[in-house]
Structure formats: structure tokens, C-alpha cells
């Protein structure tokens, strides 16, 4: 096993191929056998497992294999002086290890695995003929073998595997540890799942801890009546500036720079043209989405809210809500597909920018879907009794049902796949009797659902739905806080349960997610800031209508105090956004110190090289002898 003890081998990647009977005479030409041999040739440890209907190829990599491919990929890693430098296997001690003691993070290891398995190419000058169940496959020169087999449908899937030891440890210390409430092992989550999932759970824990104080205050208001009587009904006849990652940081494609030639004027005009066309395309797509929301979804939402207001029977209201939920899901899916098509025609720099653009567009659809009915009851009819009923329905029933569906659906999908696999096994082998069981862990993981988004699997993973649920909840409890303060308590309890159920879902019900290196929550930060601004305005409006029930709009001390309070809150919000630094001073000072040290080291080495007293090249130093000849000495011997 390449010098690695079997009890220390951790298989992290699996490939799925059809199971078949292979003759010895065709074994050397079989494409799967060739693929397995190529895996071993690049230093991977391979184990083959037979399932009920498929064969599974599990892959593990020794540290040296990962280190050498990381150096080949020119991967940047943090050194002990705080500077990110290109990784070198021979200088392994200079680089910082992960919190769990490993040299590479899960995201880095996954990148190395993908490079190893997809960079296996035909190095011959001619095509190689491979066979699979009597079918000939041409492996073209210079082409990837794994991609060729995926196109032929021979390799069904490539997916990451759970590490059983770490998974069980996280189950005990995280998913099943309900006594810690909001405390979570973030370092262990980062080491196992990657940066983006760890950032989500860190944000969820911080958000839940922040909610404890308003939840306690809302519970006190509910238990002790301060004289706020809201059970009355008085009937009367999106553009915000993005902060953080700005869209104007997009880079032009390499072909545009290459074709610009040496004429600096033409190059500048081409780059400006590319930049402005990108702005116009995004503006065009945003206009399409906004007009679609106004012309199609807004009338539908207002019609539902009006019917819910005028209907008297609770059974009819319940039936109307069921029909509404079914129709709105269909509308949302159509809007998501249209958004994906529009995004493909934008000049986005990478997949993360495309995902952010998708988040903004789809959230606009969900914002209209979730809040327009509540605005209708609160601002137009001023029916606070109905408003509270709608908030209770959305916050309690919706979140409870959402959690039930979110956590039961993966299990139902897994059970159905197991049933189909057993049924197909019995059809192929008609004389088979007795109970069929799955004995291999890799086959069980293959049958589990993937952690994917409901709107677009190619741009977003399952975190899209989790962040969307948090954003809609945040907007609901913040924008109507003065009408229903108890909503904070319900949401806090829901989020405490959400942390554990999401952890259990990731560790036990789903496959191990593909890691994504995202250092922030991305577009969701701007959405939360937008909802904060909306909550200041909506709560001020609700207080105004509570104070001025007759609608006289006279400037009285109470009304003036509410308006002053609104302006003060807006000033505080923008003040915090402006004056609180994104990077603390001590972090900036340490980073600048490390950068200065690295610059000084490079400057001294460069001066020594220029002066001719030392020339470093390929790990060797050339020193001049007294007789004028050069003496070569290894740097590592000094």
C-alpha cells in the first residue's frame, strides 16, 4: 500500500462504474483496468469494492503524493511568517499546518485529487483502443482518460467520501450535542467540510446568539402586557447599492488582452468597451427580472392577499393557501431558470460572481413572494390581527414544515434508491431468495442524495437554501418586530434546532459535500444589510399608524419622535457600516509586519544576487573563490 499502513489509509474519493464479468484475455485492454493502473502509477492507493449493481473504486493519496502534485499545481500556502508562498515539497516545514494537524485542508486535498485523476492523459502520439463489454473506445492522444469514460457513461459519478472516524467524532461533539446550544466546533467543521460550510455555521451561531436578547425581551412583552392593544382593524379607501465585492472588479478575458496588440490606445478602448458592455448586460438582466416581478408576480401576490383578507371561512383560507403555495413554487422555478439563462450572458469573472448574481435575482422573487402579503395586511389595511396570524403562520408552521421536509426528504430519497437497487437485483437474479443487505459503506454513500441547491446545482450548493431560509426569517422578524415581538423567541428556538438538524443532515443523511473556498457569505451580506434598512422603515411606519389611527397626519410630539427615531436609527446603521473597520487594527498591523519582513528578505537576497557575491538558482549558491573561479554549494548544507 505504497508504504502506508492499512489502518492509517483514509479513502476520500470514489468512482462508480458498472459491474461486469471480465475475461482474463481482455483484462489488459479493459478501460476500467487501464484507469485503475493509471491511478496507481500517479501514486494513488486504490481499493475496488463490488456492490449490488455497480463497482466502486475508492482512492486515497499519501502525503507525499499530495505534496508533489500541490507543488506541480503551484498552490499557494501560508508560511510561518504569515506570507502565502508557492508550495514546495522539499520545504514542507516552512508551511503552516491546519488546526487538526494535517498539512493540507480538505479543499486543497480535493483540488489535488481532481488534478491527479483528471490529468491522466494519453501521452502517446497515436490513439489507444480500449474495450468495455465488447465495445471499443478510442482514447485520443493528449486527452483525459477519465473525461473520456465519463462521456461514454462508463464512469457514472465521482464523489467525495466521508471519513468515518472524523464523521463519528463530529456527530458526538456537534450534531448530537444539544447541551451546548449555540457553541460549535468551527475548526473541526472547517477541517472536515471546508471554508464555505464552516462560515455558514459560524454565521448561524453568531446570528442565533444575537437573537437571544430580543427573544427574551419579546417573551417578557408577551407575558407582561404593557397596554399595547393591536387587535383593531382600520380600513382605508429594489435597487440598493452593493458593497463588499463590487461588480466593477471584473477582469477581461485573456483573449481580449492578447488580441489587443501593442497599441495601447486600442487596448484601452477594448478594455473599456468590455467593461461597459458588462455593465449594460447586467443592467438589462436586472430590468428584465424587475419588470417580470412587477408585471407577473406582484398582481398574483396582491390577489392572494386580498382574497385572504375578504374570505371569512378558515377552511377556504386554508385551501387558498395550499393552492397558492403550489403555484408559487412553480413560478419560482421558472424565475430561477430564467435567471440562470440571463447570468450565462453576463461578463462575470468566475463561478462565485455568477452565484452572487443568481442570489440577488432569485432573492427578489422570494422577497416578493414572502413579504408582499404581509405588507398588504400591515400597511394598506392596517389589520394587525391578521398581520399577527400571517406572521405566526409563516414563522411557526412554515419553519416547522420546512424543517420536516428538509430533513425527511433526503431519507426518503435514500430509502427509495435502496428499494430500487434491491428490486433490480432480484429482477436480474430471479432465483434469489432472502433479504438483500448493503454490506459496503461506499455503496450506501452512493445512494445518499447530494447537498445541492433547489434552484441551480451548477452554481450553488445546498447552502443557498439554508441562507435563503435565514434571510427570509430575518426579514420577517425584523421588519414587523413592533407588531409581533414574540417572533424573536420562536426564531431563536428554531435556529438552535436548525444548527443540530443541519449538522445531522450533512453528517448522516447526505453525501460529503464538495468543498468550496469562499471566505465570506458573499451576496447574502448585502441582502441582510438591505433587510436592516427595510426593517427600520417598516417598523417606523407601523409605529406611525399605531399612533395616528385616524390618519390625520398631524405633526404632533409623538409622531415627530417616531420620525426622529427613524433618522437616528438610519444614522447609527450607516455610522457602524462606515466607521467599524472590516479588518481590525491588530490584524492589519500583523499583516503589514509580515509583509515588511518578507520584503526585506527578498530585497537583501536580490541585492546579493545583483552584486555577484551570491547567486541563488535551483537551490544552489554560487560563491566566488579567491582565484576567481566559481564554487557551487547546496543551500541546504549551510
Helices and strands as residue ranges (DSSP letters): G 6-8, E 13-18, G 24-29, H 31-41, E 44-50, E 54-61, H 63-72, E 76-78, E 84-86, G 89-94, H 106-118, E 128-132, E 135-139, H 145-151, E 155-160, H 164-170, I 171-175, G 178-180, H 186-193, H 195-223, G 247-249, H 254-258, H 264-292, I 293-297, H 298-310, H 314-343, H 351-375, I 376-380, H 384-392, I 393-397, H 398-428, H 441-447, H 463-479, H 487-504, I 505-509, H 523-547, H 557-579, H 585-611, E 615-617, E 620-624, E 630-634, G 635-637
